[in-house]
């Protein structure tokens, strides 16, 4: 397995269009992973997790990191205001 096949199947782009040339694959994978990193950052911030760590995970892991983040329960956040 070469880098082209690994990147294509890891990012899922070769499942969408199997005859994609290598330049288009790399550029599209970079764009998709960048967007996944942004989404991971936003979702991690909302769920009380580390934005930086999840943004890096989204950049490297793409849709896989985003899927894991969706499956994790939100952390308990302490609320400074107490009812009463």
C-alpha positions as a Markdown table, in Angstrom:
| # | Residue | x | y | z |
|---|---|---|---|---|
| 1 | Unk | 0.0 | 0.0 | 0.0 |
| 2 | Unk | 1.5 | 3.3 | -1.0 |
| 3 | Unk | 0.9 | 6.8 | 0.5 |
| 4 | Unk | -1.8 | 7.6 | -2.1 |
| 5 | Unk | -3.9 | 4.6 | -1.2 |
| 6 | Unk | -3.4 | 5.1 | 2.5 |
| 7 | Unk | -4.4 | 8.7 | 2.4 |
| 8 | Unk | -7.3 | 8.0 | 0.1 |
| 9 | Unk | -8.8 | 5.3 | 2.2 |
| 10 | Unk | -8.0 | 6.9 | 5.6 |
| 11 | Unk | -9.7 | 10.2 | 4.5 |
| 12 | Unk | -12.5 | 8.3 | 2.8 |
| 13 | Unk | -12.1 | 10.2 | -0.4 |
| 14 | Unk | -11.3 | 7.1 | -2.5 |
| 15 | Unk | -14.7 | 5.6 | -1.4 |
| 16 | Unk | -16.4 | 8.6 | -2.9 |
| 17 | Unk | -14.4 | 8.9 | -6.2 |
| 18 | Unk | -12.0 | 6.0 | -6.8 |
| 19 | Unk | -10.3 | 7.5 | -9.9 |
| 20 | Unk | -9.2 | 10.7 | -8.2 |
| 21 | Unk | -5.7 | 11.8 | -9.2 |
| 22 | Unk | -3.0 | 12.2 | -6.5 |
| 23 | Unk | -2.8 | 16.0 | -6.6 |
| 24 | Unk | -6.5 | 16.4 | -6.2 |
| 25 | Unk | -6.5 | 13.8 | -3.4 |
| 26 | Unk | -3.9 | 15.5 | -1.4 |
| 27 | Unk | -5.4 | 18.9 | -1.7 |
| 28 | Unk | -8.9 | 17.7 | -0.9 |
| 29 | Unk | -7.7 | 15.7 | 2.0 |
| 30 | Unk | -5.8 | 18.7 | 3.4 |
| 31 | Unk | -9.0 | 20.8 | 3.1 |
| 32 | Unk | -11.2 | 18.2 | 4.6 |
| 33 | Unk | -8.8 | 17.6 | 7.5 |
| 34 | Unk | -8.5 | 21.3 | 8.2 |
| 35 | Unk | -12.3 | 21.6 | 8.4 |
| 36 | Unk | -12.5 | 18.5 | 10.6 |
| 37 | Unk | -9.9 | 20.2 | 12.9 |
| 38 | Unk | -12.1 | 23.4 | 13.1 |
| 39 | Unk | -15.2 | 21.3 | 13.9 |
| 40 | Unk | -13.3 | 19.3 | 16.5 |
| 41 | Unk | -12.1 | 22.5 | 18.1 |
| 42 | Unk | -15.7 | 24.0 | 18.3 |
| 43 | Unk | -17.3 | 20.7 | 19.6 |
| 44 | Unk | -14.5 | 20.2 | 22.1 |
| 45 | Unk | -14.9 | 23.7 | 23.5 |
| 46 | Unk | -18.7 | 23.2 | 23.7 |
| 47 | Unk | -18.3 | 19.9 | 25.5 |
| 48 | Unk | -15.7 | 21.1 | 28.0 |
| 49 | Unk | -12.7 | 19.4 | 26.5 |
| 50 | Unk | -9.3 | 20.7 | 25.4 |
| 51 | Unk | -9.7 | 22.7 | 22.2 |
| 52 | Unk | -6.1 | 22.5 | 21.1 |
| 53 | Unk | -5.7 | 18.8 | 21.6 |
| 54 | Unk | -8.9 | 18.0 | 19.7 |
| 55 | Unk | -8.0 | 20.4 | 16.9 |
| 56 | Unk | -4.7 | 18.6 | 16.5 |
| 57 | Unk | -6.5 | 15.3 | 16.6 |
| 58 | Unk | -8.9 | 16.5 | 14.0 |
| 59 | Unk | -6.1 | 17.7 | 11.8 |
| 60 | Unk | -4.3 | 14.4 | 11.9 |
| 61 | Unk | -7.2 | 12.0 | 12.3 |
| 62 | Unk | -9.9 | 13.8 | 10.2 |
| 63 | Unk | -13.3 | 12.3 | 10.3 |
| 64 | Unk | -12.2 | 9.5 | 12.7 |
| 65 | Unk | -11.3 | 12.1 | 15.4 |
| 66 | Unk | -14.6 | 13.9 | 14.8 |
| 67 | Unk | -16.5 | 10.6 | 15.1 |
| 68 | Unk | -14.8 | 9.8 | 18.4 |
| 69 | Unk | -15.5 | 13.3 | 19.8 |
| 70 | Unk | -19.2 | 12.9 | 18.9 |
| 71 | Unk | -19.4 | 9.6 | 20.8 |
| 72 | Unk | -17.8 | 10.9 | 24.0 |
| 73 | Unk | -20.1 | 12.2 | 26.6 |
| 74 | Unk | -19.8 | 15.9 | 27.6 |
| 75 | Unk | -17.6 | 16.5 | 30.6 |
| 76 | Unk | -19.3 | 17.9 | 33.7 |
| 77 | Unk | -18.7 | 21.6 | 33.9 |
| 78 | Unk | -18.9 | 23.3 | 37.2 |
| 79 | Unk | -21.3 | 26.1 | 37.4 |
| 80 | Unk | -20.3 | 29.1 | 39.6 |
| 81 | Unk | -23.8 | 30.2 | 40.2 |
| 82 | Unk | -25.8 | 28.1 | 42.6 |
| 83 | Unk | -29.5 | 27.9 | 42.6 |
| 84 | Unk | -31.4 | 29.4 | 45.4 |
